[in-house]
Amino acid sequence: MKNLQISWIVLITLLMTSCVSKQKMVYFGDKESLQVDAVLQEYETTIQKDDMLTINVSATNSEAVLPFNIYETPVMGNSLANIEPLPYLVNAKGEINFPILGSLKVEGMTNNQLSVYLIDKLKEYLSDPIVTIRTTNFKVTVLGEVNKPGAFTIPNQRITVLEAIGLAGDLTIKGNRKNITLVREINGKRTLIPIDLTNRELFNAPYFYLAQNDVIYVEPNKAQINSSVVGANTSVIFSAISSLLSIIAILF
């Protein structure tokens, strides 16, 4: 009978140690209101090397803007109005080769800053020019303990850590919410930034909004790591122990 009691204590201990506290599972922890930094709310991503920029120039004189827009060769019967302009590749020097204006250093600018810069340059050639810019290959990648890992193209170039995790189907029950890693390239160097989803200060963190080519990695929690170390037969062992305890209980 003493052995049976010891066996039950061991089994209960194993079950209790496999539990995860609420604090480690719930996002943002304290639900009190939080003042979000106004500067962060106006965050814009900056242009990087290898970005693909669609730049469209328009003005009152539609013919005068033609030299400043690059298009694919129109198919017979199609007008330029139905053709998307070709994107500009930001080269290894952080430059684009713009018609008539030549090589322009654009790395580090936001799309809005580049638009203002081009408008100022184009006033020499056009009356009241309008410039619209879009990054066509803006993407983020989410890996690890999420339901749908992968790379996601973001059409509006503005996405938060939480939105990216949402695109990946949220964390699995095995994901470590307190220790997520953001991989970001800063000044040509890969930087690893820790993220804690259980801390509401995340909303004011400078990395709350993601940059082009950011990678989010969700590591497994301790329970998942421990189960991997023990091996895939852990569930079989627990089942065998449970059956053995049941037999002992019947006999005694």
N, C-alpha and C positions, 0 to 999 in steps of 0.2 A: 504493500500500500504506500509505503514511503517513497519507493521508486516512481510510482504513478504520480504522486504529488510533485516530485522533482521534475518529472517530464512535462507536466502541465505548466509549471512555473517557467521552464525553458521555452516552451512554445509561446506562452503569453508574452514573455520578454522579447522574443523575436518579432512578434507581431507589433508590439509597441515601438520598437526601435525602427521599424519600417515606416512608421507614420511621419508625416511632415507637418510642422506647425503652421497655423494660419498665417502668421507673420511672414513666412517664407513663400506663401502661395498668393496672397492677395496683392493686387497691383496698387501702388501709390500709398499704401498704409493709411496714415491719418487722413480722414476725409474733410478736415477743415478747409475753408476757402484759402486760396493762394493767389497773391498778386503776381501776375505774369509780367515780366520785363517788357516794356513798350518797344525797346530797341529790337528785342528778339522777335516780336510780332511782325516787324517790318523786314525780317531776314530775306535776303536774296542770295542765291548761289552765284558763284563767280565762274567765269569761263576758264577752262583748263585745256591743256594740250590734248589733241585727239578728239575734241568736241566737234560735232557737226552742227553748224549754224545755218539756219534758213533765214536769209535777210531779204526782205522785200521793200523796195523803194517805190513810193508813189508821190504824185504831185498833180496840180491842176492840169498841166500839160502832159498827157499820157504818152506822147511820142518822145518827149524830152527825157523821160525816165528809162527808156528802153536800154540805153547803154549801161545803166547801173544795175540791171537785173540780168542774171544768167539763167537760161532755161535749156531744157532738152530741145533737140531739133523737133519742131512740131510735126506730128503725123498729118498727112494730107487731109484737109478738111477740118482740122482742129485749130482753134484760135488760142492765142497765148492766155486768154482768160481762163481756159480750162486746164492749163498746165501748171503744175507746182514748180516754183523756182528750185534750182539745184542748190544743195547745201555747200557751204564753205568748210573745209577741213582746217582746224587750227593745227598748224604744223609744230614740229619739235622746238621751234624758237618762240612759240606762242603767238604766231602771226597768221593772218589770212591775206590772200592776194585779191584785193578788191578792184573791180573795173575802174579805170582812169585814176583812181586815188593810189593804186599800187599797194605795196606791203604795209600792213597796219598791225601794230602790236596790240593785241586784244586780251591776252592772258591776264587774269586778275580782275578784269572788269565784270560788272554785272551786265545782263542783257540791256537793262535800262540805261546804264552808263554808256554802253557802246552805241545805243540808239541816239542819245544826245550828242555824242562825239561825231557820229556820222552826219547827223542833221547839220551840225555846225560846218562840217567840211563841204557838204553838198549845196549849201546856200550860195556858194560861188557859181554853181552851174544850174540850180533849179530854184523856182519860186515856191516858197512854203512846202519844202519836202517833208514827207512823213516816212519814218523807217520803223518797220516791225521786225522783231527778231525772235526766233524760237530755237531752242536746242533740241535737235531731233533724236539724239542718241542718249539722253539722260536716263541712267538706269541705276538701280541699287540691287544688291544681292543679299538674300537672307538664307543662312545655312544652319544646320544643327537640329536641335530638338524643336522643330516646328512642323505643322501638319502638311504644308505644301512648300518645301524649300525650292528656291530658284532665283533667277534674275528677272527683274521687273522693270519695264520701260515706263517712265513717268512723263506723261504728255505736258504737264504744266510746270515741270522743274521745281516743284515745291512739295516736299513730303516730310513728315515727321517720323521719328523712330517708331511710334505707335502705329502709324498708318502703314509703314512697311511691314511690321509684324502682322498687322491685319491682313495685308495682301497675301502673306505666307500662311494664312489660316490659323494664326495665334500659336502660342507655345503648346506643346504637348504636356501632359501631366508630369512627364519626366524632365521637362526643361527647368534649368536653374534660373529663377527669376531675379535673383540677387547678383548674378555674375554673368552678364552678357558682354560680349566684346564687340566694339565698333572698330573696324579697320578703315583708316582714312589716310589718304596721301596728302601730306602737308609739306610744301616746298620741296617736292621730289622725294620725300622720305615717308615710308609706311609707319603710321602711328597707331598704337593700340590703345583704345579708350574704354575703360570699364563703365558699364551701365547697370544701375540697380532699378528695376521696375517697381520695387516695393517702396521706393523713396520718392515722394511727391516733388522734391526739388528737381527732379528730371525735367519738369516743365520750364525751368529757368536755366537749364544747362545750355552752354554754347553749341552743343552737338545735338540738341533736340530736333533741329531741322537737319536733314541729311544733305550731303553734297554729292556731286556726280561721282559714280563708281564706288560709293561707300559699300562696305560689306559688314553685315551684322551676323555674328556667330553666337548661337545659343548653346551653351554647354550643358551636358546632362547633370542632373542633381546627384547628390551623394548616394541616394538609394539606387539609382540606375547604374552608377559607377561600381558600387559594391556588388550589385547583382551580376555585372559583367565579369568582375574579378572571380566571384564564386563559380560562375559558369552557368550554362544553359540548363543544367540538371537541377537547379535549386528548387523549382516548383515540384519536380518529381520527388525530391528528398522530403519536402514538406508534406506532400501527399502521403508518402510512405510512413512518415512519423505519425501523421494524423490517424492513419489506418491502424498502425501498431498500438497507439494509445486507446483507440476504440476497442480493440481486441482485449487489451489488458483490463480495461474497465469492465468488459463483459465477464472475464474470467474471475475478477476479484469482487 
